[in-house]
Amino acid sequence: MRQTIQQHRVVVIGAGYTGASAAGRLARRLRGEDVSITLVNAEPDFVERVRMHQLAVGQTLRPRPFDEMFAGTGVTLRLGRVTAVDVDRRTVTVTGADTAEGPQDLEYDTLVYALGSAWNTQGVPGTTEHAHEIAGRDGALRLRDRLAALAPGSPVTVVGGGLTGVEAATELAETRPDLDVSLIARGGLGDWLSPKGARHLRKVFTGLRITAHEHTTVTVVHADRVTTTEGDIPAAVTIWTTGFAVHPIARATTLETGDTGQITVDATMRSLSHPDVYAIGDAALVAGPGDKPLRMSCASGVPTAWQAADAIAARLTDTKLPTISARYFNQCISLGRKEGLIQYVTADDRAVGAALTGRPAALYKELVCKAAAWGVANPTMGLPTRRRRVTAERARVTATAA
């Protein structure tokens, strides 16, 4: 008798910042003879989610095809939409472009769950029917078409006073000064910022003639207005940016999840209930500094992708298990193409007094966006890597006749 070592099958579902980074990093850590890496995604190219507000106002974004990004790496792209995950049978059900014959099951030995998140309607009536979202490219393109059809003077209302809402409102007001742009915030405008940061945000809003409705909650979204706790506000278009909700598939499995539907993981991003599953990015419930859960963001998501990829590689090759400390340094906010705000924060994401503003901050934010996209294509940050052999006891082993 002799043993034949078969390839260890790694399936990564979702190719946003985290999924694409994890797949590429794994491919640079392990030998292709020992491991197959399949990346499942509904679209053939990488979407820069942090630029969706730019796409929505009509700006052209650089295409980033996955077949170019992963050329020569050993990563196989499987086009399709994940419709189910069976963590007990170790299968992923995929439908779409590469599955013309109907749904197909992909078997895995290790699963990297990176399906991420979508917009969160917060259960407000009328939101799904009448509001627009910019959490993904499809939504941003639909909004772009709708905005292009608006007549001068039309009211556009952005709901949500967080990072996404502020970026959407300022980008739109700068690009379309002919529109009447307003923003509705549940709290005060920029109340999470330092005094310097909040003052600059208000200055930019004033300069762009954006009306801020502060300490206001939307209760119903209509086709031509939103009803709030302070009365009705006209809205030919409503843009909804009140946070993110994770993909529902995880909750439909036997994976252990938290109240948010995120998968509970250990410090290596490994599922607490299923050790052959790793969750990263928005899909993972990760404890950050001070045991506060990391917020859903590119800044906190990419380090989880690095951690998962390196942990998988270490366990397969019997090498030292690395750990990466996820912490925050700043919040980078674009306020149109000419203005920006870099709010420096503590490790657990609380604003400190220091902030960079104006044109230098806009350039800084643009550099960060470019670096994030570059990092997806270069997940080891351009540093040389060694592709290690998977040990026999870690691979799937089948006994065959000599």
C-alpha positions as CSV (number, residue, x, y, z in Angstrom):
1,M,0.0,0.0,0.0
2,R,1.1,3.6,-0.6
3,Q,-0.4,6.9,0.2
4,T,-1.5,9.4,-2.4
5,I,-1.7,13.0,-1.0
6,Q,-4.5,14.8,-2.7
7,Q,-4.8,18.5,-3.0
8,H,-6.3,20.3,0.0
9,R,-9.3,22.1,-1.3
10,V,-9.7,25.7,-0.1
11,V,-12.8,27.5,-1.1
12,V,-13.1,31.3,-0.6
13,I,-16.6,32.7,-1.0
14,G,-16.9,36.4,-1.7
15,A,-14.2,38.5,-3.5
16,G,-14.4,41.9,-1.8
17,Y,-11.4,43.4,-0.1
18,T,-11.1,40.5,2.4
19,G,-12.0,37.5,0.2
20,A,-9.7,38.5,-2.7
21,S,-6.9,39.4,-0.3
22,A,-7.2,36.0,1.6
23,A,-7.2,34.0,-1.7
24,G,-4.2,35.8,-3.1
25,R,-2.2,35.6,0.2
26,L,-2.9,31.9,0.5
27,A,-1.7,31.3,-3.0
28,R,1.6,32.9,-2.1
29,R,2.0,30.9,1.1
30,L,1.3,27.4,-0.2
31,R,2.5,25.2,-3.1
32,G,0.0,24.7,-5.9
33,E,0.7,21.0,-6.1
34,D,-0.6,20.6,-2.6
35,V,-3.5,23.0,-2.5
36,S,-6.3,24.1,-4.8
37,I,-7.7,27.6,-4.1
38,T,-11.1,28.4,-5.6
39,L,-12.5,31.9,-5.3
40,V,-16.3,32.2,-5.8
41,N,-17.8,35.5,-6.8
42,A,-20.8,36.8,-8.7
43,E,-18.8,39.4,-10.7
44,P,-15.6,38.9,-12.8
45,D,-13.8,41.9,-11.5
46,F,-13.0,43.6,-8.2
47,V,-15.3,46.2,-6.9
48,E,-13.8,49.1,-4.9
49,R,-16.6,49.4,-2.4
50,V,-15.1,52.5,-0.8
51,R,-15.7,54.4,-4.1
52,M,-19.3,53.6,-4.7
53,H,-20.4,57.1,-3.9
54,Q,-18.1,58.2,-6.7
55,L,-19.6,55.7,-9.1
56,A,-23.1,56.8,-8.1
57,V,-22.5,60.5,-9.1
58,G,-21.2,59.5,-12.6
59,Q,-17.5,59.1,-12.1
60,T,-15.7,56.4,-14.1
61,L,-13.8,53.8,-12.0
62,R,-10.8,51.8,-13.3
63,P,-11.8,48.2,-14.1
64,R,-9.9,45.6,-12.1
65,P,-10.5,42.1,-13.7
66,F,-9.8,39.1,-11.5
67,D,-8.3,37.1,-14.3
68,E,-5.6,39.8,-14.5
69,M,-5.3,40.2,-10.8
70,F,-4.8,36.4,-10.2
71,A,-2.9,35.5,-13.4
72,G,-0.2,33.0,-12.6
73,T,-1.0,32.8,-8.9
74,G,-2.9,29.5,-8.9
75,V,-6.2,31.0,-7.7
76,T,-9.2,29.7,-9.7
77,L,-12.1,32.1,-10.1
78,R,-15.5,30.5,-10.1
79,L,-18.2,32.9,-11.3
80,G,-21.5,32.4,-9.6
81,R,-23.6,33.4,-6.6
82,V,-23.4,31.4,-3.4
83,T,-26.9,30.4,-2.4
84,A,-26.2,28.0,0.4
85,V,-23.5,26.6,2.6
86,D,-23.6,23.2,4.3
87,V,-20.9,23.2,6.9
88,D,-21.7,19.7,8.0
89,R,-21.4,18.2,4.5
90,R,-18.6,20.7,3.7
91,T,-20.2,22.0,0.5
92,V,-21.0,25.4,-1.0
93,T,-24.0,25.6,-3.4
94,V,-23.3,28.0,-6.4
95,T,-25.6,29.2,-9.1
96,G,-24.8,31.6,-11.9
97,A,-22.5,32.2,-14.9
98,D,-20.3,29.1,-14.4
99,T,-23.2,26.8,-13.5
100,A,-25.4,26.9,-16.6
101,E,-26.7,23.4,-15.8
102,G,-28.2,24.6,-12.5
103,P,-27.0,24.8,-8.9
104,Q,-23.7,23.0,-8.2
105,D,-22.1,22.0,-5.0
106,L,-18.4,22.7,-4.4
107,E,-16.7,20.5,-1.8
108,Y,-14.1,22.0,0.5
109,D,-11.6,21.0,3.1
110,T,-11.2,24.6,4.4
111,L,-13.8,27.3,3.8
112,V,-13.0,31.0,4.0
113,Y,-16.4,32.8,4.5
114,A,-16.1,36.4,3.1
115,L,-19.6,37.1,1.8
116,G,-19.6,40.5,3.6
117,S,-22.5,42.7,4.0
118,A,-25.2,44.8,2.3
119,W,-27.3,47.8,3.2
120,N,-29.4,47.8,6.3
121,T,-32.9,49.1,5.9
122,Q,-33.4,49.0,9.7
123,G,-36.9,47.8,9.0
124,V,-38.1,51.3,8.1
125,P,-41.3,51.1,5.9
126,G,-40.9,52.1,2.3
127,T,-37.1,51.8,2.3
128,T,-36.8,48.8,0.1
129,E,-39.4,50.1,-2.4
130,H,-38.3,53.7,-2.6
131,A,-34.8,54.3,-1.3
132,H,-31.4,53.7,-3.1
133,E,-28.3,52.1,-1.7
134,I,-24.6,52.4,-2.5
135,A,-23.3,49.3,-0.6
136,G,-22.7,47.6,-3.9
137,R,-22.0,48.3,-7.5
138,D,-25.5,47.4,-8.8
139,G,-27.1,49.8,-6.3
140,A,-24.7,52.5,-7.2
141,L,-25.3,52.1,-10.9
142,R,-29.1,52.3,-10.4
143,L,-28.6,55.4,-8.4
144,R,-26.4,56.9,-11.0
145,D,-29.1,56.5,-13.7
146,R,-31.7,58.0,-11.4
147,L,-29.6,61.0,-10.5
148,A,-28.7,61.6,-14.1
149,A,-32.4,62.0,-14.9
150,L,-33.1,64.6,-12.2
151,A,-34.0,68.1,-13.2
152,P,-32.1,71.0,-11.6
153,G,-33.4,72.0,-8.2
154,S,-34.6,68.5,-7.4
155,P,-34.3,67.5,-3.7
156,V,-32.0,64.6,-2.9
157,T,-32.0,63.3,0.7
158,V,-29.2,61.2,2.2
159,V,-30.3,59.3,5.3
160,G,-27.5,58.4,7.7
161,G,-24.9,60.7,9.3
162,G,-22.0,58.2,9.4
163,L,-19.0,57.9,7.1
164,T,-21.0,56.6,4.1
165,G,-23.7,59.2,4.3
166,V,-21.3,62.1,4.7
167,E,-19.2,61.0,1.7
168,A,-22.3,60.4,-0.4
169,A,-23.8,63.8,0.4
170,T,-20.6,65.8,-0.2
171,E,-19.7,63.9,-3.4
172,L,-23.1,64.6,-4.8
173,A,-23.3,68.2,-3.8
174,E,-19.9,68.9,-5.3
175,T,-20.7,67.1,-8.6
176,R,-24.3,68.3,-8.9
177,P,-24.5,71.8,-7.4
178,D,-27.8,72.2,-9.2
179,L,-29.5,69.7,-6.9
180,D,-30.9,70.5,-3.4
181,V,-28.9,68.0,-1.2
182,S,-29.8,67.3,2.4
183,L,-28.6,64.8,5.0
184,I,-30.6,63.4,7.9
185,A,-28.6,62.4,11.0
186,R,-30.0,60.6,14.0
187,G,-27.5,62.5,16.2
188,G,-25.5,65.6,15.7
189,L,-23.6,66.1,12.4
190,G,-20.1,64.6,12.9
191,D,-20.7,64.0,16.6
192,W,-18.3,61.1,16.6
193,L,-15.5,63.4,15.4
194,S,-13.1,65.6,17.4
195,P,-14.1,69.3,17.8
196,K,-11.7,70.2,15.0
197,G,-13.0,67.5,12.7
198,A,-16.7,68.4,13.4
199,R,-16.0,72.1,12.7
200,H,-14.4,71.2,9.4
201,L,-17.2,69.0,8.4
202,R,-19.7,71.8,9.1
203,K,-17.6,74.2,7.1
204,V,-17.6,71.9,4.1
205,F,-21.4,71.3,4.4
206,T,-22.0,75.0,4.4
207,G,-19.7,75.6,1.4
208,L,-21.5,72.9,-0.6
209,R,-24.9,74.2,0.6
210,I,-25.9,70.9,2.1
211,T,-28.8,71.1,4.6
212,A,-28.2,69.0,7.7
213,H,-31.3,67.7,9.6
214,E,-29.8,66.7,13.0
215,H,-31.3,64.7,15.8
216,T,-33.9,63.5,13.3
217,T,-35.1,59.9,12.7
218,V,-36.8,58.7,9.5
219,T,-40.0,56.7,10.1
220,V,-41.3,56.2,6.6
221,V,-39.8,56.5,3.1
222,H,-42.1,57.6,0.3
223,A,-41.5,58.0,-3.5
224,D,-41.3,61.8,-3.2
225,R,-40.5,62.5,0.5
226,V,-39.4,61.0,3.8
227,T,-41.4,61.2,7.0
228,T,-39.4,62.0,10.0
229,T,-39.8,62.7,13.7
230,E,-39.5,66.4,12.7
231,G,-42.0,66.3,9.9
232,D,-41.8,65.5,6.1
233,I,-38.7,66.3,4.0
234,P,-39.0,66.3,0.2
235,A,-36.9,63.8,-1.6
236,A,-37.1,63.1,-5.4
237,V,-34.4,60.6,-4.5
238,T,-33.6,59.0,-1.1
239,I,-30.2,57.5,-0.5
240,W,-30.1,55.1,2.4
241,T,-26.8,54.8,4.3
242,T,-27.7,53.8,7.9
243,G,-25.2,51.0,8.3
244,F,-24.7,47.5,7.0
245,A,-26.3,44.1,7.6
246,V,-24.4,40.8,7.1
247,H,-25.3,38.3,4.4
248,P,-28.0,36.0,5.8
249,I,-26.5,32.7,4.7
250,A,-24.4,32.2,7.9
251,R,-27.5,32.3,10.1
252,A,-29.1,29.6,7.9
253,T,-26.2,27.2,8.7
254,T,-25.2,25.4,11.9
255,L,-22.3,27.9,12.4
256,E,-22.3,29.7,15.7
257,T,-23.2,33.4,15.1
258,G,-23.7,36.4,17.3
259,D,-26.8,38.6,17.5
260,T,-25.7,40.5,14.4
261,G,-25.5,37.3,12.3
262,Q,-21.8,37.5,12.2
263,I,-19.8,34.3,12.6
264,T,-18.1,34.0,16.0
265,V,-14.3,33.4,15.6
266,D,-11.2,33.0,17.6
267,A,-8.0,35.2,17.3
268,T,-7.1,33.4,14.1
269,M,-10.5,34.0,12.5
270,R,-11.4,30.3,12.9
271,S,-15.0,29.5,13.6
272,L,-15.7,28.7,17.2
273,S,-18.1,25.9,16.2
274,H,-16.5,24.6,13.0
275,P,-12.7,24.5,12.9
276,D,-12.6,24.0,9.1
277,V,-14.3,27.3,8.5
278,Y,-12.7,30.8,8.8
279,A,-14.7,34.0,8.7
280,I,-13.3,37.4,7.7
281,G,-14.3,41.0,7.2
282,D,-17.8,42.0,7.8
283,A,-18.9,38.4,8.1
284,A,-16.8,37.9,11.3
285,L,-17.5,38.9,14.9
286,V,-14.0,39.9,15.9
287,A,-13.0,41.3,19.2
288,G,-10.8,44.3,18.8
289,P,-8.9,46.5,21.3
290,G,-10.8,46.7,24.6
291,D,-12.8,43.7,23.5
292,K,-15.0,45.9,21.4
293,P,-16.2,44.2,18.2
294,L,-14.5,45.6,15.1
295,R,-16.8,47.7,13.0
296,M,-17.6,46.7,9.4
297,S,-15.0,48.5,7.3
298,C,-12.2,47.9,4.9
299,A,-9.7,49.1,7.4
300,S,-10.5,46.4,10.0
301,G,-11.5,43.7,7.4
302,V,-8.2,43.4,5.5
303,P,-6.1,42.5,8.6
304,T,-8.6,39.7,9.4
305,A,-8.0,38.3,5.8
306,W,-4.3,38.4,6.4
307,Q,-4.7,36.6,9.8
308,A,-7.0,33.9,8.4
309,A,-4.7,33.2,5.3
310,D,-1.6,33.0,7.5
311,A,-3.3,30.8,10.1
312,I,-4.5,28.4,7.4
313,A,-1.1,28.2,5.8
314,A,0.6,27.7,9.2
315,R,-1.8,24.9,10.2
316,L,-1.4,23.1,6.9
317,T,2.4,23.3,7.0
318,D,3.0,22.8,10.7
319,T,4.7,26.1,11.1
320,K,4.4,28.8,13.8
321,L,0.9,30.2,14.1
322,P,1.1,34.0,13.5
323,T,-1.2,36.6,15.1
324,I,-2.0,40.0,13.8
325,S,-3.4,42.7,16.1
326,A,-6.2,44.6,14.5
327,R,-6.5,48.2,15.7
328,Y,-7.5,51.6,14.4
329,F,-5.3,54.5,13.5
330,N,-7.6,57.0,11.7
331,Q,-10.9,57.4,9.9
332,C,-10.4,58.6,6.3
333,I,-13.3,60.6,4.9
334,S,-13.6,62.0,1.4
335,L,-15.7,65.2,1.2
336,G,-15.8,65.4,-2.5
337,R,-12.7,65.4,-4.7
338,K,-11.3,68.6,-3.3
339,E,-11.8,68.3,0.4
340,G,-11.2,65.6,3.0
341,L,-11.0,64.8,6.7
342,I,-8.6,62.4,8.4
343,Q,-9.7,61.9,12.0
344,Y,-7.0,60.3,14.1
345,V,-8.4,57.8,16.7
346,T,-7.4,55.6,19.5
347,A,-6.8,51.9,19.0
348,D,-10.5,51.2,19.8
349,D,-11.7,53.8,17.3
350,R,-12.4,56.8,19.6
351,A,-11.6,60.3,18.2
352,V,-8.6,62.2,19.5
353,G,-8.0,65.9,19.1
354,A,-5.8,65.7,16.0
355,A,-7.3,65.8,12.5
356,L,-6.0,66.5,9.0
357,T,-8.3,68.6,6.9
358,G,-8.6,70.2,3.5
359,R,-6.8,69.4,0.3
360,P,-4.0,67.4,2.0
361,A,-6.7,65.2,3.6
362,A,-8.3,64.6,0.2
363,L,-5.0,63.5,-1.2
364,Y,-4.4,61.3,1.8
365,K,-7.8,59.6,1.4
366,E,-7.2,59.1,-2.3
367,L,-3.8,57.5,-1.6
368,V,-5.5,55.2,1.0
369,C,-8.1,54.1,-1.6
370,K,-5.4,53.4,-4.2
371,A,-3.3,51.5,-1.6
372,A,-6.3,49.4,-0.6
373,A,-6.9,48.3,-4.2
374,W,-3.2,47.7,-4.8
375,G,-3.1,45.6,-1.6
376,V,-5.8,43.2,-2.9
377,A,-3.6,42.4,-5.9
378,N,-0.5,42.4,-3.7
379,P,-1.7,40.7,-0.5
380,T,1.8,40.2,0.9
381,M,2.5,43.9,0.3
382,G,5.1,43.2,-2.4
383,L,7.4,41.3,0.0
384,P,9.0,38.0,-1.1
385,T,7.3,34.9,0.2
386,R,8.0,31.2,0.4
387,R,5.5,28.7,-0.7
388,R,5.6,25.8,1.7
389,R,4.7,22.2,1.4
390,V,1.5,20.9,3.0
391,T,2.4,18.1,5.4
392,A,0.8,14.7,4.7
393,E,-1.1,14.5,7.9
394,R,-2.7,17.9,7.2
395,A,-3.8,17.0,3.6
396,R,-6.6,14.8,2.6
397,V,-5.0,11.3,2.4
398,T,-6.4,8.4,0.5
399,A,-5.0,4.9,0.7
400,T,-4.4,3.3,-2.7
401,A,-2.9,-0.1,-3.8
402,A,0.8,-0.1,-4.4
